[in-house]
Amino acid sequence: MLLVVTYSRTARTDLRNICRAHEDCVVRQFGRAALFSGTEFGAFQALRLYEKHGLDVQIERVEPFEPSDVPEHVRKAAESYEAREEPATPYKRFASGRDLPDPDQLRGVDL
Amino acid sequence: MKLRVTETTYAGTVIDLRTRAVDGKAIAASIRGQRTLPIVSCPEPPSVYAYAGHVHPSMGLRTRTALAAAARSLGHETPQDDAIADCRERLAELDCSTPDLPEPVDPVSDVTIDGLQEAVATHRGRLTARRAVGADDGAVQADLRDAAMELSERETRRAAARETRELRREQARAYRDTLEERRRLSDELANRRRCARATLVDRLSDAFSQAIATVPGSVPDNPFDADPVTAALAVLRVARTPAPVVLETDRFSSPTAASDCLDAPLVRC
C-alpha cells in the first residue's frame, strides 16, 4: 500500500478530492493523510498529487504487518508490560530484573 | 492634522470635505501610510484604524478583533504577549524554501548484478580451462575484461543510485520537518492570539457597552450584535485615537459633534 501525507492546505484539499472521487483506490483516509491501494492506479493517483505539489506530498510504501512478524522477545515484552499491576511503572524499570529486553537495546535493533 | 486635496491645504482637528469629491477610502489609506496621495500629515494611527479608521455605511467589522486592537491602542498587554512574540520570531526564522533535490538515478536491479557476476565467473572458468590445456585464450580474456568492466560500472551506478536515494529522502524529510514545525507554531500562535484577544475584549467589554449606548445608532441587547457602523463608532470612542478618523455617515448632527463624541480628529467625507 502507499501512504500519502500532505504538508500544505492545497495539497490536503486535493488529497481529499481524490479520495472522494476514487474511493476504489483508497484503503483508508485520515485527516491529511491517506492509505492508497498498492496498485498502479493507487500509485498514479499518488503521483498526480506529487506532480502538482512536489515535496508537500510525501509518498511511502507500507507493508502489511502482523504481530508474528516481530521477534518473540519483543512480543513477550509488550504483552507482559501491558499486564503489569502497577500502571505508573515505566518500562525501563519494569524490564530490569525480569527476563525482558532493555528499551535501549530494542531501539538499537532494526526490525 | 494637515491634509492636501489637489490645490487646497486643510488644517485643524475637524476637516469637512463634503463639498469636495474626495474618496474617503483613499484618505483613510493615506492616514494608514498605505498611499502617498492625498498628502495627510498626522500622528501615526494605531492598529485599530485598520478596522475602524474609515466608517461608512457599507463597511463590515470584526467587532471583537477591532475592540482588541482598541485595547492595544490604550496600551493594554496580555499574559500571552511574550509567547506571541516568541512564536512570531521562531516562525520568521524558519526557512521553508523548497530544497532542490539531486536528480534521481535509475536503480540497478540485483538481477542485473547477479547476471553479470555469473558471467564474470563463467568467463574466468573458461579462461582457467583454456590455460590448463594451453589453448589460445585471447578471446576469452577479452570477454572476461568486458564483463568485469560492465559489472564494475553497474555496481558503481547502483551505489550512486542508493546514495542519491538516501540523500533525496534526507532532504525531503528535513524540509517536511520544517513544514511540520511551521504548522505547529502557526497553530500555537493562532491559539495564543485568540486567547489574548479574548482577554483584551473582556477588559473593554463594559466600556464598549457604554460606548454603544452613547454613540448614535440602535442599541441591541448584546452590544456585540450592533451593526458595523455603530460598533465601529463605539470602538473608536473607546480607543486612543491620535490620528484622524474618516467618517462617511450622517449619524452625527455635525462633524464637530462627531469629533467630540469619538474624541478624535476627523475628516468628514
Interface residues (C-beta under 8 A of the other chain):
Chain A: V5 Y7 S8 G54 L55 D56 Q58
Chain B: T98 P99 L101 A172 Y175 R176 L179 E180 R183
